[in-house]
Amino acid sequence: MKLLKFKERISIKCSQEKAFDYTQDYNNRLKWDTFLKQAELIDAKNANKGVKSYCASKNGLGMTTEYLTFNRPRTTAIKMTKGPFMFKEFLGSWTFKILSDYNTEVIFMYAFKLRFPFSLFSNIVLNNLRKNVKQRLIDLKTNLELN
């Protein structure tokens, strides 16, 4: 099965640094990330390259990831190190682009492979993840623009 990819983006009225720092502070994570019920760093106080995190969605699926990239304030990238059996691979990146002095485009990109027989439902999984990511970005925008 090929790697399935999708990308969602939103413009947020705040600085690039504020958007980056807010999303990478796990004390803030559950304030804006409505997809999750648990989010924590493993054996670290701050996110950074090589740091692992554990996140569990409200549907009960949990995933341990490792930061592959941490380039403040521009981009982060993660890979799944342990997760739900349905995923053979799972990768993600978050990019923060300056649009103007106080306007940032936030781009969430995800790629994954599903194991058989879950691969038979790849379009359903893709559409569900895309819907959740769109809502997460809307919630991030709401939280950042209110603060």
N, C-alpha and C positions, 0 to 999 in steps of 0.2 A: 504494500500500500504506500502511496506517495504521501509526502508531508503536506498536510492541509494548512493553509495560511489565511489569515485575515488581519485587517488593520482598521481601527476606528480612531477618529480624531475630534477634538473640540477646541475652540478658542476660549481662553479664560482671561478675564481682566485682572491680571496680577503679574508680577515680575517672574522671570524664568527661575531665579533662585528660590523665590517663595514657593512656587509650584513644586519644584524638585524637592526642596527640604521638607515640605509638608507631606508629600507622598512617601518619602523615605523614613519618616519618623514613625516608628511602630506604635508610639503612644497615641498618634492621630488616626491610625489605620482604620479602626472600627467606627470612627466618627463619620467617615465619608464612604468607606467601601461597603456598601449595602449587600454585596454578594457574600461577604464573610461573616462568620460568627466567632472566629478565632484567628489571631495573627500575632506571631511572636518570632523574635530572633532567637537562634539557638547558640548559646555560649558566646554571646556578643551583646554589647550595649547599643552599637550603632551599625547600620547597614554599611557594607563595603565589599570590595572584591574578595571572594573566597568565603564570605559569611553565608551561613545557611539560615533559612527561615522555615517556619511551619505555618501554613494557612489552611483553615478548614472552612468550607462553604456552608451555607445554611442548609443545603441538602445533605450534609453529613460527610461529603467526600473531603479528605485531607490530602495535602501534598507537601513534601519537603523539597525545597529548591535551594540552589546555590547561586550566588551572584557571580556571573562571569565577567561583567563589566560594571564599573561604578565611576562614571565621569561626571562629577558635580560641576555645573548644574545642567548638563546636556542630556545624558542618557544612562540608563541601566539596562542590564540584560541578565536573565536567569535561565537555568535549566532545571528540570525536575531530576531529583536524585532518588526520590521514593514517592510513589503516589498510587492513586487508584489503579487497579489492575487493567482497567479499560484502556489506559494510555500506555503505549509502547514508548513514546517520546513526547516531551512537552517543553517548549521554549517560549520565552517572552521577552519583549523589550519595550521600554517606555522612553520616549524621546520628548524633549522639551525645547521648542524652537521659539526664538524671539520674533514676534511679529512687529512690535513697536516697544517703546519704553515700558509700557505697562500693559502689555497684551502678549500672552504666550499660547502657542499651539501645543497641546498635549496629544501625543500619538501613542496609542497602545497597539502593539503588534504581537500576535500569538501564532505559533505553528505547532502542530501536533500530528502524531500517528496513533491510530487506534489498533488494538489487537483484535483478531478475529474472536468472536463473531460480532463485536461492537462495530467493526469496520463496515458492516452491512448497514449501519445506521449513521454513517458519517455525516450526511447532510443534516440530519436532525441534531446531532451533537454540535456541528458547526453553527447552525442557526441559533441554537440555544446559547452557546458561548458568546456569539456576536451580540445577541440581545442583552445578555448580562453585562458585557463590556460597554455597550452604549449607555446603559443605565448607570454604571459605575462612573463613567466620565461625566454624565449629567450631575450626579451627586457630588463629584469632586468639584465641579464648577460652582455649584450652589454653595458648598462649604467654603471654598476659597474666596468667593466674591462677597460672602457675608462677613468674613473675618477681616 
